[in-house]
Amino acid sequence: MGCGCLLVLLGSAFPRIALVLTWILTSRVDLAFQGDWLLPLGGLIFLPYTTLFYVIAYAPIVGVSTFGWIFVAVGVLLDLASLFGGGREGRRRGWRGQRAY
């Protein structure tokens, strides 16, 4: 993969686009998931940061190292924050209970 900086920049803002481009343009997703397509597709839909970080952390011979698992755990935290973080902010702004007339 020759465009590591581009992948990091794209992945920080748009993890699904970065994962799709990595899947189409390289063989890293196939190597990380041993050719399976169902698990990466589910990760693309539900946990894009975790799946992207797993693909980046996976090494073909060794697998995922200890630092790689920490990297994947950060991806899980980012996914959880993106899923559950918006409700608190919406309540703070006062959108709850207001009706549009």
N, C-alpha and C positions, 0 to 999 in steps of 0.2 A: 504494500500500500504506500504509494509515493506522496500522497497529499495529506499527511497527518495533521498539519495545522488547519487545513480546510475542514477536516472531519471534526476537530475539536471545536472550532468556531460554529459550525453548523449544528453540532450535537448539543452545544450549550443552549441554543435557542430553539432549535427544531429537531428533537431527537428522532422523531419518526422519519423525517426526510433524510437525515444522516444515516439511519439504519437501512432504509430502502436503497439509498445510493451505495452503501457498503455491500448490501446483498446483491445488487445488480452488477456492480463494477469489479468486485473482488470475490474471492472464494472463502473469505474469513468466516462468514456466517455458516457456510456448509461445513467448514472444518470444526467450528466451535460446537455445532449441534450434530455432527457426524452424518450430514446429508439429510437429516429430518427437516421437514418444512412446517409441520404443524406447531411445534413449540415456538420457533421464532415468529411465526405469524401471530400466535397468541400473545407473545411478548410485545410485538409491534403494536397490537391493539390495546392491551391492558397495562403493560409495564415497559414503556419504551426506553427509559433511562437504564433500567436494570439490564435489559437485553442488550442494549448498545454497549454498556460497560462490560458485560460478560464477554461479548464478542471482542472487544479491545483487549481485555485481560487474558484471554485464552491463548496459550502457546501450544502448538500442535503436538510436541513430544511430551512436555511436562504437564500440561493441563493448566489449571489456574493456581498460581502461587498464593502464599499467605497475603502478600500485599494486594494481589489481584482480588482476593475475596473481600478485603477491606474496601477496595474500589467498587466492587459489586454492591456491598452493603451501603455505600454512599448513594449508589443508584437507586436502591430500594427506598432510602430516606427521601430522595428527590421525588420519586414517584408518589410516595405517600403524601409528601408536602404539596405536590401539585393536585392530588385528588381531594385532600381534605382541608387545604389551607384557604380556599376561597370562601367558605361559609362564614368563617370568623370575620373576615374582612368585610363581607357584605352586611353582616349584622352591625359592625362598628360604624359603617357609613349610614345606617339607619334605613336601609331599603326594606327591612322586614316590617310588614304590617301596613305599608303605604299602598293605597289603591290609585290606580290610574283612572281618571274620569274622562 
